[in-house]
Amino acid sequence: LSTDVNYVSLKNDIHNVIETGVRQVEGFMKEFNECSDIYTQIKSLSPVKIRKKDPPLQWYSSLFHSFHEQEEMIDHMVSARDVGVYTVSTEPLRDVLQPLPQEGLAKISKLLPLLTKEKK
């Protein structure tokens, strides 16, 4: 093959296809930046910090709504997508994200009764 007169051209074509595919995958993964925000938001929820801030009731309502939206988004996440010459699996990402909205709801749900008792 390396003696073929088109070898260098073919090699460059293959390189370009692979390189373009990698850029397409990187672009596809930018769609999941919101997932990183979800992860950070829920993992950083601290009952101690929330108690110190003493946010208004509307904040809790907004947070519950946000968790439900996140849960729906994660449930509808595609498990794989063809991107250029590659097939990208998002299942490992979904596996990490799937329990997070429920984890956030559980943290807030445990905190609300304590706050209610304190405010009485």
CYANA upper distance limits for C-alpha pairs under 8 A (distance plus 0.5 A):
  1 LEU  CA      7 TYR  CA      7.11
  2 SER  CA      7 TYR  CA      6.11
  3 THR  CA      7 TYR  CA      7.46
  6 ASN  CA     10 LEU  CA      6.49
  7 TYR  CA     11 LYS  CA      6.49
  8 VAL  CA     12 ASN  CA      6.62
  9 SER  CA     13 ASP  CA      6.66
 10 LEU  CA     14 ILE  CA      6.72
 11 LYS  CA     15 HIS  CA      6.66
 12 ASN  CA     16 ASN  CA      6.56
 13 ASP  CA     17 VAL  CA      6.74
 14 ILE  CA     18 ILE  CA      6.76
 15 HIS  CA     19 GLU  CA      6.53
 16 ASN  CA     20 THR  CA      6.42
 17 VAL  CA     21 GLY  CA      6.59
 17 VAL  CA     85 VAL  CA      8.16
 18 ILE  CA     22 VAL  CA      6.75
 18 ILE  CA     85 VAL  CA      7.89
 19 GLU  CA     23 ARG  CA      6.92
 20 THR  CA     24 GLN  CA      6.74
 20 THR  CA     84 GLY  CA      8.13
 21 GLY  CA     25 VAL  CA      6.71
 21 GLY  CA     83 VAL  CA      7.51
 21 GLY  CA     84 GLY  CA      5.48
 21 GLY  CA     85 VAL  CA      6.16
 21 GLY  CA     86 TYR  CA      7.14
 22 VAL  CA     26 GLU  CA      6.73
 23 ARG  CA     27 GLY  CA      6.68
 24 GLN  CA     28 PHE  CA      6.63
 24 GLN  CA     83 VAL  CA      6.75
 24 GLN  CA     84 GLY  CA      6.82
 25 VAL  CA     29 MET  CA      6.65
 25 VAL  CA     83 VAL  CA      6.47
 25 VAL  CA     84 GLY  CA      8.02
 25 VAL  CA     86 TYR  CA      8.10
 25 VAL  CA     88 VAL  CA      7.97
 26 GLU  CA     30 LYS  CA      6.99
 27 GLY  CA     31 GLU  CA      7.78
 28 PHE  CA     32 PHE  CA      8.25
 28 PHE  CA     83 VAL  CA      7.89
 29 MET  CA     33 ASN  CA      7.90
 32 PHE  CA     36 SER  CA      7.53
 33 ASN  CA     37 ASP  CA      7.18
 34 GLU  CA     38 ILE  CA      6.78
 35 CYS  CA     39 TYR  CA      6.71
 35 CYS  CA     97 LEU  CA      7.96
 36 SER  CA     40 THR  CA      6.67
 37 ASP  CA     41 GLN  CA      6.44
 38 ILE  CA     42 ILE  CA      6.70
 38 ILE  CA     70 GLN  CA      7.95
 38 ILE  CA    100 LEU  CA      8.44
 39 TYR  CA     43 LYS  CA      6.47
 39 TYR  CA     97 LEU  CA      7.35
 39 TYR  CA    100 LEU  CA      7.45
 40 THR  CA     44 SER  CA      6.36
 41 GLN  CA     45 LEU  CA      6.92
 42 ILE  CA    100 LEU  CA      7.04
 42 ILE  CA    101 PRO  CA      7.76
 42 ILE  CA    103 GLU  CA      7.92
 42 ILE  CA    104 GLY  CA      5.93
 43 LYS  CA    100 LEU  CA      8.43
 43 LYS  CA    104 GLY  CA      8.38
 45 LEU  CA     49 LYS  CA      8.34
 45 LEU  CA     50 ILE  CA      8.20
 45 LEU  CA    104 GLY  CA      7.81
 45 LEU  CA    107 LYS  CA      8.20
 46 SER  CA     50 ILE  CA      6.65
 47 PRO  CA     51 ARG  CA      6.54
 47 PRO  CA    107 LYS  CA      7.71
 47 PRO  CA    108 ILE  CA      8.05
 47 PRO  CA    111 LEU  CA      6.97
 48 VAL  CA     52 LYS  CA      6.86
 49 LYS  CA     53 LYS  CA      6.74
 50 ILE  CA     54 ASP  CA      6.57
 50 ILE  CA     55 PRO  CA      7.57
 51 ARG  CA     55 PRO  CA      8.34
 51 ARG  CA    115 LEU  CA      8.19
 55 PRO  CA     59 TRP  CA      6.61
 55 PRO  CA     60 TYR  CA      8.24
 56 PRO  CA     60 TYR  CA      7.82
 57 LEU  CA     61 SER  CA      7.03
 58 GLN  CA     62 SER  CA      6.58
 59 TRP  CA     63 LEU  CA      6.64
 60 TYR  CA     64 PHE  CA      6.67
 60 TYR  CA    108 ILE  CA      8.32
 61 SER  CA     65 HIS  CA      6.72
 62 SER  CA     66 SER  CA      6.57
 63 LEU  CA     67 PHE  CA      6.69
 64 PHE  CA     68 HIS  CA      6.85
 64 PHE  CA    105 LEU  CA      7.17
 65 HIS  CA     69 GLU  CA      6.80
 66 SER  CA     70 GLN  CA      6.62
 67 PHE  CA     71 GLU  CA      6.59
 67 PHE  CA    101 PRO  CA      5.45
 67 PHE  CA    102 GLN  CA      8.02
 67 PHE  CA    104 GLY  CA      7.54
 67 PHE  CA    105 LEU  CA      7.40
 68 HIS  CA     72 GLU  CA      6.80
 68 HIS  CA    101 PRO  CA      7.48
 69 GLU  CA     73 MET  CA      6.66
 70 GLN  CA     74 ILE  CA      6.62
 70 GLN  CA    101 PRO  CA      6.96
 71 GLU  CA     75 ASP  CA      6.61
 71 GLU  CA     98 GLN  CA      7.65
 71 GLU  CA    101 PRO  CA      6.18
 71 GLU  CA    102 GLN  CA      8.36
 72 GLU  CA     76 HIS  CA      6.76
 73 MET  CA     77 MET  CA      6.70
 74 ILE  CA     94 ARG  CA      6.98
 74 ILE  CA     97 LEU  CA      7.48
 74 ILE  CA     98 GLN  CA      6.81
 75 ASP  CA     98 GLN  CA      7.95
 77 MET  CA     90 THR  CA      8.39
 77 MET  CA     94 ARG  CA      7.81
 78 VAL  CA     90 THR  CA      7.43
 79 SER  CA     89 SER  CA      6.29
 79 SER  CA     90 THR  CA      5.55
 79 SER  CA     91 GLU  CA      5.67
 79 SER  CA     94 ARG  CA      8.34
 80 ALA  CA     87 THR  CA      7.13
 80 ALA  CA     88 VAL  CA      5.88
 80 ALA  CA     89 SER  CA      4.69
 80 ALA  CA     90 THR  CA      6.10
 80 ALA  CA     91 GLU  CA      7.75
 81 ARG  CA     87 THR  CA      6.07
 81 ARG  CA     88 VAL  CA      5.87
 81 ARG  CA     89 SER  CA      7.15
 82 ASP  CA     86 TYR  CA      6.33
 82 ASP  CA     87 THR  CA      4.76
 82 ASP  CA     88 VAL  CA      6.72
 83 VAL  CA     87 THR  CA      6.33
 83 VAL  CA     88 VAL  CA      7.26
 90 THR  CA     94 ARG  CA      6.67
 91 GLU  CA     95 ASP  CA      6.48
 92 PRO  CA     96 VAL  CA      6.93
 93 LEU  CA     97 LEU  CA      6.74
 94 ARG  CA     98 GLN  CA      6.10
 95 ASP  CA     99 PRO  CA      8.24
 96 VAL  CA    100 LEU  CA      8.21
 97 LEU  CA    101 PRO  CA      8.36
 99 PRO  CA    103 GLU  CA      6.65
100 LEU  CA    104 GLY  CA      6.67
101 PRO  CA    105 LEU  CA      6.68
102 GLN  CA    106 ALA  CA      6.53
103 GLU  CA    107 LYS  CA      6.78
104 GLY  CA    108 ILE  CA      6.86
105 LEU  CA    109 SER  CA      6.34
106 ALA  CA    110 LYS  CA      6.61
107 LYS  CA    111 LEU  CA      6.89
108 ILE  CA    112 LEU  CA      6.66
109 SER  CA    113 PRO  CA      7.89
110 LYS  CA    114 LEU  CA      7.78
111 LEU  CA    115 LEU  CA      6.80
112 LEU  CA    116 THR  CA      6.60
113 PRO  CA    117 LYS  CA      6.77
114 LEU  CA    118 GLU  CA      6.80
115 LEU  CA    119 LYS  CA      6.63
116 THR  CA    120 LYS  CA      6.92
